[in-house]
Amino acid sequence: MGRSGNLPYLIRNKWLYIFLIPGILYLLVFKYLPMAGLVIAFKDLSLTKGIVDSEWVGWYHFETLFQSSNFYRILKNSLLLSFYQIVWGFPAPIILALTLNEIRHMFFKRITQTILYLPHFISWVVLAGIVMSFLSPSTGIVNHVLNTMGFESVPFLLKPEYFRTIIVSAEIWKEVGWGTIIYFAAMSGIDPTLYESATIDGAGRMRKMWHITLPGISATIVILLLLKLGNILENGFEQIYLLYNPMTYATGDVFETYTYRIGLQQGRISYGTAVGMFKALVGFTLIIMANSVSRKLSGKSIW
């Protein structure tokens, strides 16, 4: 015992560091090494000349982006979708976790958790097909109910005003159960004697939830909210690409889909890189600001 205590920390915990190797390699290969390609945003990339020999154009692609008529539409769509996801999607797993935590019948609780986790493992391709089937004007169950009530069928997926609601609702349904796992882990770290003391003092379930459980997971809530704010321009590509169409570009076109169309389909790789770089810089700035504000107001922060 004494000898192991004198060994260097790295050697004594070598297996922990060995288990970190795959994650570190993933970050290096897929996150940090590609950053060298950001220089493409300042060049007029020619696939025949390569990155090094392509013409240097400086801030031209960023100026083109800010002067584009599509920029403010895409920025507005991205911010609104993220805002709706934060307002409706962020509290959903918290409320669900608090609710499930109050269930005392363990068998029912586990079955419920399993059912709620399942949508997370459904790919967006399959889920998009399910959404299309539900909302189909001719065979969808939603329009069938509307027809039964005397209303005409509505082509929901062709209506720009419904697109954001469809996307946010689908994302909540898919991820709300999985999102509770982190909050359950945070709840497991709350001292049980606090609940026992509250019971002796006559506190009911709601008071325990409000004064013990919520404060106990508040640090986790703040950290996840900060990370969410840092990704405020990240709306996801798959779900939007699979469900949107030219009819819903007005409310559904975001930076991910715009970059895909411009960069890959139209071959404007340098311009697409500039769009992605702008989005990353905005996210980085927001997470720094949100972290600073949180640390000053609540004393909780990521670093």
N, C-alpha and C positions, 0 to 999 in steps of 0.2 A: 504493500500500500504506500509506504513511504518512498520506495524507489520510483514507483510509477508517478508519484506526485512531482518528482524532480525532473522527469522527462519533458522535453519541449512540448508545448501545447499541440503543435501540429502533428507530432508523432503519436501522442496519446489519443488524438481524435482523428487519426488518419482515415478511418472508414467514412466518417462524415464528409471529409473533403473528397474522397473517392466518389461518393454518391453525388457530389456536386458537379463532377466533371461533365456528364451529359448535358446538364442545364447550361453550364458555362460555354460548352462547345456550341450549343444551339444559339445562344446569344451572340457569340462571336461570328458564327458563319452566316446567320440569317438577319442579325440586327446591326452589328457594328461594321463588319466588312463591307456590306452594301453601301454604307455611308460615303465611301470613296466615289460612288457613282453620282453623288449630288452635283459634281462638277458639270454633269450633263445639262443641268438647268441653266448654266451660263454659256453654253455652246450651242451651235446649230449642228446637232449630231448627224453625221453621215455614216451609215453602216459600212460603206466601202472604205472610208478613210479611218474609221475607228475613233475612239474617244479622244486620244491624245492629239491626233492630227486634224480633228474637226475645227471649224472656225469659231473663234471666241466672239460672243455677241454681248457679253456683260448682262445687264439687267433687262435686255430686250423682252424676254419671255414674261417677266414679271410685269413689265409695263403693259404688254399685250393683255395679260390676265386682268389687270385692274381696269383697263379701258374696255374690256369686253362687255357686251350687253348681257351676257349670260352670268357674269361673275356675281352680281348682287342677287340675282334669282337663286343661284346655287347656294350662296352664303346664307340667304334667308331660309331656304329649305333645310339646310343642314342644322342651323341654329334652332329652328322651330321643332324639328324632329327630335333633337337632343333635349330641348326644353320639355317636350311632352314626355319623353322617356324618363327624365329625371322626376318630373312632377307625379307621373302615374306609375312608372316602372320601378323607380328606386324604393319608394316606401312599401311596395307590394310584398317582397320577400320578408321585410321586417315585420309587417303585420301578420303575415302567414306564419312566420317562425314563432311570434308571440302567441298566436292562437294555438298552434300545435303543441307548444310547450305547456299549455294548460290542460291538455288531454291526459287523463290519468289511466285510461284503458290502453295498455301498452300494445296489445295485438292490433287494435283498431288504429292506433297512432302509427305503427310501422307500416301497415297496409296503406294508409293514407299517404305517408311519406313516399312510399315506393311508387304509387300511382302519380303523384305530383312530380317525381323525378323523371319519369319516363319520357315526357316530351323533349327533354334536353338531348336525348340520344337520337332523336329523329332529325335527319338532315333537312336543311332548308329546301332542298329539291322536293323531298316528299311532303314537307309541311306546306310548301307553296301549292303543290297539287291538291292538298286537302282544302286549303283556303279557296282555291279556284272552284273546287267542287261544291263547297258550301255556298259560295256567292254567285254561282252560275245563274244567269237570267232565266234559263229554260229548265234546268234540272236541280238547281241548288235548293237546299232545305230552307234557307233564309227567305228566298223569293217565294217558295211554296207556302210558307207561313203568311207572307204578305198577301199572296193571291187568295188564300183562305179567308183573310180578314177583309177582302174586297179591294185591296190596293193593286196597282200595276207592278209588274216586275221592274227591278232597278238594276242596271248594269254597273254594279258597284265598282268594279275594277277599271271601268272606263270613265269614272267620275273623279276629277281631281280633288273635289272637296271631301271625298271619303278616303283618299289614299293614306293620309297620315294616320287616321284612326285605325285603319286596317293593319298597317305596319306595326304600330305601337301595341295594339291588342294582340297580334300574333307573337310579338317578341315577349310580352308579359306572360302569355300562356306557355310559351316554350321554356322560359328561363326562371320563372318565379319559384318553382319547386327547388331547382338546383341552387338558386341563390340563398335559400334558407340554411344550407349546410354551414356556411361561414358563421352565421348568427347562432346556430346551435352550438358550434364549437366555442364561441365567445360565452354563451350562457353556461356551458359546462365549467367554466372557470370562476363562476360566481360562488362565493362561500355559502354553503347550505344553511349555516347557522343564522345567516341574515333572515332567511325565510322563517326559520323556527322562532326567532325573536319577534318577527313581525306577527306571526300567528298568535304568540302569547299575548302580544299587545292588542290583539283583536283586529288586525288588518285583514281585509278581504283580498280576493284575487286581483281585483283591479288596482288596489293600493300597492300590493306587492309588485305588480307589473310596472306600475308607474314610478315607484320610489326605489325599487331594487333591480328589477330586470333591465329596464331601459337605461338607467345610469351605468349598469354593469357592462352593457354592450355599446355604450356611447362612443368609446374610442374606436371601435371597429366601424361604427356607422360613419364617423367623421373621416376615417382613412379611405373607406370605399367611396364616399361622396367626393373627396378630393381627387381620387383617381378618375372618377366619372367626369368631373369638371375638366380634368386634363385631356380627356378624350371627347370633348364636346363636339368636335367636328368629325368624329368617327361614328358614322351611322351604320356601318356594316355594308358590305357589297352584295352578298348573295341574296338576302331577303328582298332587297329593293330591286336588284336586277331581274329577279325571277318574277316579280309581281308588277313592276311598272311597265309602261308602254308610252309611245309618243303622246297619247291623249292625256297622260298624267305627269308629263315632264314639268308642268307648271308648279306642281307641289311636291313631286317625288324625285326630281333630279337632284342629286347631291354630289359632293366632291368625288366620292369613289366611282360612281357611275359616269360622271363627266370625264374623269381622268381615263377611265377605260375606253370610252368612245373616242376621245381626242388622241390619247397616247397610242393605243393599240389598233383600233379600227381605222383611224385616219392616218396613223403613222407619224404623228407629231410627238415623238418621244421626248424631245427636249422641253417642249411646252407642258406635256403631262408631268414631267419631273418637277418643273417649276410649281405647278399646282400642288403636287404632293408635298413639296418642301414648304410652301406657304402654310399648308394645313398643319404640318408638324411643328413649325415655329409658333403658330398661334396656340396649339395645344400645350407646348412647353411653357410659353409665357403664362398661360392661364393657370397651370398647375403650380407654378412658382408663386403667383399672386394669391391663389386660393390657400396655399399652404401657409403663407405669411399671415394672411388675415385670420385663419383658423388658429394659428399659434398665439396671436395677440388676443383674440376674443375668448377662446376656450382653453388655451394651454395645450391643446392636442394638435399634432401635426405628423407628417410622414417622416420628417427629419428635424 
